[in-house]
Amino acid sequence: MIRFHPPKDLHRAGRVARAFSLQDVVLAQLDARREVAYGDLAPEASSSSPTIKFSDDANGKLSEDGATLAVRVEFTVVGSRDDTLLLSVGGEFELRYSRKVGEAEIEDEDISVFARINGIYNSWPYIREAVSSTFTRLGFPAFTMDSLVISPAKEVEEI
């Protein structure tokens, strides 16, 4: 999966990344629900394959002393077929970063952009593992999410 971000956002996230290093990734919450057993899905009952939809969001907060940055990443994966919910997996990861260099000037918007880009990127392998193992624990075949690639969006010139 390739996610495109404006170059100015990548620059803002990079400013924070140069000042902080990842210390910890912790699973804070995991919710899973199976609505239909995989064995109960009759292949002839539907002409369509199951669809998988993924969504995520992230936010960050700098400590009062500026020494640590906490990022919370939320994700949801929903499997359905013909508008029938089959299963859902969702959760939250907490990431903790510590300052590695002195007083770099970091704005609130820098932290927000960093959380949405770096927070999601750094938690992605953990999300992939949680989703894959939870699918199998719910009795479905393993689902392997694509690797995540962050890329600059092409800037469109206004005429």
C-alpha positions in Angstrom: 0.0 0.0 0.0 1.4 3.4 -1.0 0.3 6.4 0.9 1.0 9.8 -0.7 1.5 12.8 1.5 2.3 16.4 0.5 6.0 17.2 0.6 5.5 19.9 3.2 3.9 17.3 5.5 6.8 14.9 5.0 9.1 17.8 5.9 7.2 18.6 9.1 7.2 14.9 10.1 10.9 14.7 9.4 11.5 17.7 11.7 9.9 15.7 14.6 11.6 12.4 13.5 15.1 14.1 13.7 14.3 15.2 17.3 12.7 12.0 18.7 13.4 8.3 18.6 11.0 5.5 19.1 11.2 3.8 22.5 8.2 1.6 22.8 5.2 0.2 20.9 2.4 -1.2 23.1 -1.0 -2.8 22.2 -3.4 -0.8 24.3 -6.7 -2.3 23.0 -7.8 -5.1 20.6 -11.4 -5.8 19.7 -12.5 -8.6 17.4 -15.9 -9.9 16.4 -17.0 -12.7 14.1 -20.5 -12.4 12.8 -20.4 -15.5 10.5 -18.3 -18.6 10.9 -16.0 -19.1 7.8 -17.2 -22.7 7.4 -20.8 -21.4 7.2 -20.0 -19.3 4.1 -21.4 -21.2 1.2 -19.4 -20.4 -1.9 -22.4 -20.9 -4.2 -24.6 -18.5 -2.0 -22.8 -15.5 -3.4 -21.2 -14.5 -6.6 -18.9 -11.9 -5.0 -15.7 -12.4 -3.0 -15.4 -11.0 0.5 -14.1 -7.5 0.7 -11.8 -6.1 3.3 -11.8 -2.4 4.3 -9.2 -0.8 6.4 -9.1 2.5 8.2 -6.8 4.2 10.6 -6.2 7.4 12.5 -3.5 8.8 14.8 -2.8 11.6 17.2 0.1 12.7 19.2 0.8 14.6 22.4 4.1 16.2 23.6 4.8 16.0 27.3 4.8 19.2 29.3 8.6 19.1 29.6 9.0 18.3 25.9 11.1 15.1 26.7 8.6 12.5 25.4 6.0 12.3 22.7 3.1 9.9 22.9 1.3 8.8 19.8 -1.9 6.8 19.7 -2.8 4.9 16.5 -6.3 3.4 16.0 -7.1 0.9 13.3 -10.2 -1.0 12.0 -10.4 -3.8 9.5 -13.8 -5.0 8.4 -14.6 -8.0 6.2 -17.9 -8.3 4.5 -19.6 -9.9 1.5 -22.7 -8.7 -0.2 -23.3 -6.0 2.5 -23.2 -8.7 5.2 -20.6 -8.1 7.9 -18.4 -11.2 8.4 -15.9 -10.0 10.9 -14.2 -6.9 12.3 -10.9 -6.3 14.0 -9.9 -3.0 15.6 -7.5 -1.7 18.1 -5.1 0.9 19.4 -1.4 1.0 19.6 0.5 3.4 21.9 3.9 4.6 20.7 6.3 6.4 23.0 9.2 8.5 21.6 11.9 10.2 23.6 13.8 13.3 22.6 17.2 12.6 21.3 18.4 16.1 20.5 18.1 19.5 22.2 15.5 22.1 21.8 14.3 21.8 18.2 11.3 24.0 17.7 8.3 21.7 17.3 4.8 23.0 16.5 1.5 21.3 17.4 0.8 20.8 13.7 4.2 19.1 13.3 3.2 16.6 16.0 -0.2 16.0 14.4 1.4 15.3 11.0 4.2 13.2 12.5 1.5 11.0 14.3 -0.4 10.5 11.1 2.7 9.7 9.0 5.4 8.2 11.3 3.1 6.9 14.0 1.1 4.8 11.6 4.3 3.8 9.7 6.0 2.7 12.9 3.0 0.7 14.1 2.2 -0.9 10.8 4.1 -4.2 11.3 2.3 -4.6 14.7 -1.1 -3.8 13.1 -0.4 -6.4 10.3 0.5 -9.1 12.8 -2.5 -8.3 15.1 -4.9 -8.4 12.1 -3.4 -11.6 10.6 -3.3 -13.6 13.8 -6.8 -12.4 14.9 -8.3 -13.4 11.5 -7.0 -17.0 12.1 -8.2 -17.0 15.7 -11.7 -16.0 14.5 -11.6 -19.1 12.2 -10.9 -17.3 8.9 -7.9 -17.7 6.6 -5.0 -15.5 7.5 -5.2 -12.1 5.9 -1.9 -10.4 5.2 -2.0 -6.6 4.8 0.3 -5.0 2.3 3.5 -3.4 3.4 3.2 0.4 3.9 5.2 2.7 1.8 5.2 6.5 2.4 5.8 8.6 -0.7 5.6 12.3 -1.5 2.5 13.3 -3.5 3.1 15.1 -6.7 2.4 18.7 -6.5 0.0 20.0 -9.0 0.8 23.3 -10.6 -2.0 25.7 -10.7 -2.5 27.5 -14.1 
